[in-house]
Amino acid sequence: QVGKKVVGTLTNTSTESIRGPIGVRMTCFDSDGVPFATHSDIAKPDTLPVNGQSSFQIEIFSKPCNSFLLGASGFMH
């Protein structure tokens, strides 16, 4: 987490290439494990060969997000 952004890299670990848009979604949880906000971004580039990488930056518009879960999805060629 960098300031009000979560910055990261996705790696295509599947056996097929992925095409986008590749959506990245983050859910924030409070200290009791209750979700209180979701945020999202589109990874760039939006085409990933096997073992290829793509980056994302999710801006946090809610209160601080100390615990979160990330997921990403795209389409297989």
N, C-alpha and C positions, 0 to 999 in steps of 0.2 A: 504494500500500500504506500503510495507516494502522495502526501497531502490528501486531497479529496478525490483521488483516483486510485483505482486498482489497475495496475499495469502488468501484463503478462504475455506469455507465448504459448500457443497451441502447437502440438505435434501430432501429425497424422500417423497413428500407430496401426492403422488398419492395413489390409492387404490390397486395397484399391485406392485410386486417387479420389479426392473429394472436391466438389465444386460448390460454389456459394450461390447466394450469400450464406456465409457461415455466421450464424447468430451465436452470441455469447451472452448468457444470462447469469446474474448473480442475485442470490437471495440473502438478505441480512437477518440475523437472529439476535434476540436480546439475551441477557444472561440466563434466562430460564429456558432458552431454546425455542422461543416463540418467534416465528418470522414476523418482521415489521416493515420490510421494504424490498422491492425488487428493482434492479437496474440492468441495463443491457447495452450492447454495442455490436457492431459488425466487424469481424476480423478482416485484416488486410495483409496479404493479398487474399482473394476469395477462391483461389484454386490451389489445392495442396496435393502434390504427388505423394506417394508412399514415403514416409519419414520426413516430408516437407513441414515447414513451420510457417506460422502466421501470427501476427501480434494483435493485441487489443488494448484499449484504455477505457475503462468504465468509470464515468464520473459519478460520484456519490452525492445525491441531492437530499438525502435524509440526514438524520442525526448520525454520529459516527457508527461505523459498521465494523465492530471488533471481531465478530464471528460471522463467517459467510460460507456459502457453498456456490461453486461455479460449475457451469455446464456449457457445452457448445454442441451445435448440430449443423450439418450441411447435407449435401446429396452425393451419393456415390455415382461414379461414372459407369 
